[in-house]
Amino acid sequence: MRKPEAAQALPEVLQFNPRWWWDPVPWWIIQELDKNVLTQLATIHLQLQKDILAAQTKSIDASMKVLSQQRG
């Protein structure tokens, strides 16, 4: 029997999806905003990235804990 492809063998929830979030500000509006608003949006965007990385780190830590407990 043939082995399933790696992506097919994983449940959908574990498959890599690099686009599960998006920037809510449309790219075309950037040219219309003043510097103060752009600075505020940049700060919000950086906080979003920080929060996402914190959530991913927490998930990695939890995944590593589960994997370290697995018995072979």
VENHUGI-V73791 format. One record per pair of residues at least 12 apart in sequence whose C-alpha atoms are under 7 Angstrom apart, sorted by the first residue. I is the first residue (numbers start at 1). J is the second residue. Records with the same first field share a line. If there is no record, write none. Layout:
BEGIN
I=J / J
END
This chain:
BEGIN
none
END
